[in-house]
Amino acid sequence: MVKPIFYQKFIRYAAVMIWCVSFLAMLGWLLGIEVLTQVLPDLPTMKFNTAFSFFLLACVIFCTQEKRCFKVSQVLNFLLLALTLTTLLQDIGSLNFGIDQLITLDQRGIDRGNPTPGRMSMATSLSFILLSISLMLIRSGNKKARKLASYFTLLVVLTAFFAIIAFIYQVPTFNKITFISSMAIHTAIGFLISGMAISLIIPKYGITELFTSKRLGSFMIRKLFFQLLLAIVLVSYLTLWAFRKGYFAADFSISLVAVLLIFVSVLMLMFVATTINRIDREKRAAQQELQAIQLYLNATPDPLIVVNKKGAIEVANQLMTSVFGYTSEELEGKTMTSLIPQRFHAKHREHLQTYLEQIDSEKRNKKKQHGSTVIEVFAVKKNGEEFPVEMTLNSTRTANGFITIAAFRDISRRVNAENKLQTALEASIVGIWDFDLVSNQLHWDETMYRLYGSSSSTEQSNYELWKSRVHEDDVDEIETLLQAAIAGNAHYDTNFRVIWPDGSLHYIMAKGTVYRDENNKPVRMLGTNWDVTEQKALESSLVEARRKAEQASKSKSEFLANMSHEIRTPLNGIIGFTDLLMKTPLTESQDEYLRNVNISANLLLDVINDILDFSKIEAGKIELHWEEIDIYELCEQTIDIVRHQADQKKLEVLLNIDPNVKRYIYADPVRLRQILTNLLANAVKFTKKGEVELKIESQKCPGNQENKACFLFKVRDTGIGIAANKMHKIFGAFDQEDTSTTRKYGGTGLGLTISNKLLALMDSRLQVKSELHKGSEFYFEVEFDASDRKPSQKGNLDHHIRKALVVDDNLRNRQILEGMLATMDIETVLAANGIEAINLLKNHQFDLAIVDYNMPYMSGTDVIKYFRKTLNLTSEEFPIMLLHSTSEDAVIVQATRDYEINYTATKPINSDRLKNIIDKLGKEVAPKTENEHISEAVSENKSTIASEENITVLVAEDNLVNQLLAREILGKVVPNARLFMVENGLEAVEAYQSEKPDLIFMDIQMPEMNGLEATREIRKIEETLKVHIPIIAFTARALKGERETCLANGMDDYLSKPIVLEKLKTVLDHYLVS
């Protein structure tokens, strides 16, 4: 393909040549110099208007090519078109507007009798018109217009070529075509050159594309056109000359021309075939070479390019395109310099020039066939990003000439590492010392002198200088270590203090290695010193910062604990006394007021607990403490916590534990209970009527590991439910379903968030299923380590109870009781109300009846009354157990007396308690008196402690309100026990020695001596007495790890205030049951 720069040069030269010819022709007319207006005397002249038109045409061609002076070129082109079009109209219409000799007379034409002297020929004017229009079409930029312009230009070129051939063949004027008969030879040459110049302005249009394309056909046209043209013209001219001389006849001349043209064509075809074959061979060789190069390039681990001898990129590997961001087409033709930032161009050119000179020198001396060089510079990607590279140049010779392969290796990591190393070296000045042990000479480098605040010009020996600078408290120790290292008994790796002459203190780190001769005798010691003063200062500041942080953390923890204590202490009194008051006879208004006080106090307590827990979780201070627990007992304790609130709302609370659940596991009881309590409390809060159920199912653990226990916990309610579009909000901190929920039900919105975060520590998460206005079910699956401990077999399976009647209006309660009794081999018949029970009793014989108190149609006491009074079934004949929700209900107490109820139990009853009752019934052999019946029935409402008269309980509590509350609650649970109150830990230790209590409740925060100190003192005393009295922590503190701290200090259990009757009863049952 002909390069664009050639077109531009040709167009410029053509315009300049036309300018010169036209200017000389106009000068010839003005000065009367005929040689400038016509080539030969007998040939047509170039008229003045023709020369002027060529001058205008040359200007327009130049401006169009250079894309400048657009308006000027338009004006000149319009003037050219107007002049030539007017001339053509004169010829067509036989007119004369006087423009032909406007500037100068055509005297020669006048003398010869030319009817239109000074006028250009019709072919000339038409050619100017076509070229002018072509330039206008080119300016438009439209593809179709430019294509049309190329054909107009071609027409002009053919016309001019025809005129030139006629001149060469010396065709007489009267034999020429009329409309070109007066076209001068230099006019025709001007048109030929102008047409070619205009065609090259648009090289991709028309027939010009055949000459300028890089395709093989265009290459052959460029190769053969001018040779073929010259051969045809020459053959035709010689044949015509021979004919004119009379050597050949006309018919023979024509035959000769035909034969010669065929012969020339065959020669050209032979040349073409040879050339095409050669090109094909070169192409195949180039393709093979390119494939080999491409394979090599793509196999290399660095971006590579192949550069030709002109410095242009010919080939790039795939890594080059991916690293630099260019496509292969974009890289082709670029130079290496374009891949290097501007600021490195001079360095690159200098390096390249040196390299090329080296290659040329080797070429002249014939030393090598290739050369190589490496330079470190920066490269720039297409997006402008710069990065350091190691550029390697390798040059070699191929069949196609001299090429250079440039490889760019990214050295960013190495440069960064070097920079870091340099920074480290600059930051840490290392001194080197050499101790000649044979001559006892110590040699230092300059850095060593600087490290010791001295200079090499000192007259002191280096050892004396070193010893004088080392701190007096360190010098003996360091000298001892040095001698031990020389003796081979230690490593010399230490640090010490140095005092400079100005009194400043510096810390030096020192290391040394001992070298020995072939006899293992120490001969030399080499080592380093470096200043670590800043490091020591930093370490000191870090130690101080850590101390302050720990102090701040401790202060914060103490603040939280104190705030918890100060807020919980009055709440303890409020909740405890309102709980006691609500169990006394009250008016309706009083009962309502007290319930509101109790609810508000409990809500405030919940808010405090949630905020304290959330702050600990957010601070990352929550840790799980695994211990062996009874999952049955933990669930029952959890139910006890929410039973009171459920009783107030008349809700059924169900506990449903799968019999296959492993009872003893290793878990964090505090956190697991907290999660379940949060879920149950929410369920009670958002349920107006119906039931709340805690269900535990045994799940299959991954891998069927026997030492693992997988549980699925579910908390179900029949409450308000959650809208599907609000489900995502409920687990957010301080968030509830919507603001109306917060206003109506209260709460912080932290319960579910805390539960979820605690579950995350157990590798689990909380999930929910809910239906608006129908209820919700929250569930989670968690894996625990199973304990080897086996549950004790409570209950006598040889009892005489074989069939039981269960009367409860709640279906789930009936099903749960049926499952419990089935494990004791007791057949169960279920009744949904009292009427069904009475009908069943008439047709069946039962050994036991379990009756719910709250039922429609007939209450539980009404049903029992019917059994006793109407059916005359005595307590010995037909034992009855009454299930109820309120343990201190006076109606139940009275009914127990009136209707000989054998046992009463609060709901939900657990399997252990049910087995105990069945066991007692199975062992009964004689009827009880009325008082025995009453005592047995009411015993479920009190602690099952034997011989209360002999029990002494010591309570250490500094708050008088809490003392009174403890006295009242203990009086309810163990009315016959002896209570002893003290106000501080010191008194508690003294009372322990004098009163010999069976159980101690110990507050943590007290004057004189706190509860932890008092416990430790008591345990010391017990070591000598070989006894152990249970001590229960009794505190309002909510500090992280408080329970663990209490146990670590010798306490047996932990009760958080406020203390209510159910909590205290559970503890007393556990520690004082005989």
Steps between C-alpha positions, in 0.01 A plus 500: 500500500623848410551696819282806564804725531580432133152617398541820693838577347377425147195725546715785632755464218221479243340821629835682498581380146159611369552836667834543326376392156189719520698795632755470215220469242328816633835678504558395137166650394561823689857541371443349156736207546354230274726220624324525836153465346561213256746210494555506121409770248244290318325372810205658683583755769396499865256793508525764772167396655620138499819594685298710747258208558793266567632752752163501680477119480845455653405726793179305568682163480765617747246640748284186478796272565631709792146549639549872548372829357159340448312819417775633271513170311121507464514848350781402261320181399180694435695751287656210306163338444340828392778582252510158334123453501454840331759399239318171434169684461663727238604189297161333533296809417745657252521804727775741589493673838841660443673306776743314271722804435410699805858515626705466181438463125557173315668666205617172354146367501369814341764484228409138423132586477394307810131583558553488881847634565629462863234239585592167658373186326172341595688196642707737713202687646310176561803347673532802731128475583528129587807555719338797678186297572713209619674725755161621623379142541816406688442789741149370578637187674216284366615154382279491192602853405867411533451190288336714230791746526745215434319413175491867384873518564558176309311643199729804499813282530389286204429809290842645582668165433323479164628845406857408607495176296371692198792740543750211532359325190513839321138478395419804280255754643237438232504126592440562872161509672364849456448592868868437592651632179620825663628347832870573545736218598601663827130559572440126462798423725362744755162325496667160536701611802204688655270202456752265658553741792127533566457119481769456764316738736236223521714185446237256626236590239454397139771357280766668714438239771629232261834678488529594871364192682731262683335196343692272268302611191580864565863411551507328157327797333760736642771262390382448138290798401772738397710227332199377304401856411848582379525176300163556325575863416846409372377206287216706356727797426763290321236318294340835402844645413581198277162534332553872433845423354342248272673199638176322582160499348198605709365146547843362586556785747178417683591129512846586625358721777271216608780243510735732685234591755429132561870430538540790745196380694643147525829641624311707759299193609818299539641776713178515704495123557865501609439792733185345651677168559787679670260701714314183593823329606599802705154512654513134602848542643390813683193322641708210624751737651221704655338189648830391652562847635143525633533160669823607662364838599186355663705239688717759671404630846550865406329741259694494170498696176687455170628826351623541143808697395296819478397469865134411434327218688408211273393226743398490869428201720174449689651604832600832346141578407362395839761691705514821297130508407548536123366270231743341254372732227558807719857393578588430140689795355568665838854562616666384822524863607118527511499235778735704720401814700610834358751568778695184411514560124846658507642216710339243271626665180851526642496133599354396164756704310787341696352158438460555125855632475617184677303288251644690202852461639451126544354480151803673347740284698294190435528401865141397571179430322293655779528735800327548838460776760293575812373828643269585790241762414131565552235383253159657449177314434220610272307642797801714601610282793877482541698209644872413523633246249823334404512539121718247320594553133615209286581555131553245230487454124223313324414428141304824498777711645612635836245479789506579871303317769419716804390333826335698783535333842289654778732569793248683720536251787877509486510879486255523792706251699819691423337826603380346825842352566666832426257677730566242771877538460473876514271482804715250692864597499704184555856518629749218438779401740788254467668370817842337438524264798864416430630859506213619724425781254145626444431661162195720429351644186386865488143412596617343827657829606176686423301246702714577804501878454865517399724520192783295350750774594477416871820389668327247723515135398172374371452256787565773759263731313232230491539422870490869597176556307304195626276574797670409828212272598535303174875481437582206733213289368595568138871425557405173669280405204779594258751276676247216516441530125875490431525192719220339303252490787253759375380696199584867486158645432399775740409865549632761737497871576757751379559849639633759256730786605201736495326281762234361267401136546493260203414132466726274292420156363814286460572167332825318439641175363823334614734342239743227599807343345557132421578439869167651603680796650313834473691733269249758387158642581286691254184683597255782450349777709194708422306767679159387636427806708188591301383139513541496878313829527225357283485184711475709815225712350317186389526350849369821647224522242400142570499567873277802448272306265468217750434751774237670284343164417500405867349837592234454235425148622486621861273784394265257325506271801432782743225644285349153470519457877361842582207461258423136574510544880189723520339298221555191709295653778228625264458171312533280808252685718245553223523126430430428867223759521322355197471171686307664786126586505459826302221710360458502123658847468791410727563183303498695172737767634746243635497301176584818307784578742632144465478505120673839478779391734559179306501691171760741642707203613479346154614827342800518736595139435471539122709817486772355724513176301500683168785728608705195604429318174589804290825536695581135428510413871251217493660157537329165531573287807422134441395278787290191551130584525167324523305623195170396667579707807617800294178503295286473812688790659445703185127424508491608867642840401214584262221311679397799709448726198314219321275445801406865504387474135325163555734334246580130489876437520601164352829315542540222244831309513565212264566182708800427275675822602831438679442644841854587608712715269783752513370851436506855634188491721490875553503588131275213388249592768526865394419411137201287596378760751517774235298290257242391760468852643437635150246226435313587822526874431348479151234236580165621630332162532580140427827328578878519494703184446867414550579187302830314480559233237796268460677535165746280312851641536736516200713187486280321759746580778393341825673762711292775342142610566309704244184677613232695319350761731160646407300774670146522362223742588150588387562873509481788254747352249734691269425642157712347223631840385612583856679171567844643412477773766446290811865396541633858486631669811249737667254397229155347516251415229384863490473801726143414600629170643750689716233741625251224578723228645814689606847352518841595365493289186826336613377158609514327163823679407670380819364148452626486144845622597520246780392225261772611259751416774345151498527474117126533460245763406142586581229436241132584494174390342198720554153577376339833576227483768560125548832477681872444459756226545864583570744211473869421492712188475812465711758230567638422848749254642310219671582394857569139597273541800183292489167626644397339826195276477242682705156359548390151592400307190342233729229744613138392481401789270427359155240735360460877541237753403639835373253791499625820332338734251837560325575234237878546513497464880304176472744365238807595708361331813408194295861475378641534854268233642579265210867493609371365838288228333175672595208488258338839451146606416457864405207730571469858370263619781325394818189365331707261285694391811183420696362292213828313465519429873156341489619243241867448595706415803798736561785488751573876481347824376705801394268801479568854375361780714408755227249340261176609330157371603629352826814607683741241632372535857141454373600176330683375809203597718276286277742207528510524880148605593283357224691186403627453860857418389741541792862611470619146575272351234563763236813720544474843335773748401394858428705705248479876528685820413486705822676332788348716775143503376279489813228313311739215427616482861142486618403244234790282610353489849138459392539236227796295622727582206806278530748724317512844342768617254562816306499484120680404294588192701828337407564130462711475816234651721233284342710188560554601863128530553427168328774343712340630820158379393644157417645465849184596689350208685279668757243783474607842624331717753354829398798691629736268317305558179520875543868495584576275202302715262637831617856370508538566133456869579789500747852375501531124542745548788491257785514613865481875439511561879865392504610722210691827542533740209752787515436805279781758452339815350585865569176644359218506757227474236662193353541352851130537561418356156725200555341440839150510351576271203692248713215509748266393222721219376650368828271645770645282777864570424711732720614813313805701602573841337838684487595826324856438378755230420682532832181430692426212263829328591430546871140376462620195309718401794239571765172397333616199292257568207388232253487747210643848440370768264788744444471842337813595301521875555505578875695729735780387735559181304338410168330170428792347310745569783255366756453181297874443479529543880218252561659244268828532689318424824324203338830345397581440866146387587471266198150629414344685209204734533327615176556873436276663241603832341217749547584807289374773271831528311496418127872506427651274234621178661326576831364147534842350421663733755255390767561130433877555485488658848328198656129572454268220391244688292401842376164679526451831324264753655211551507428176683147367474341211682534243220874561455568471874288189533698327221832576673377383840362179352838431338726568798288411806296198390581217738 
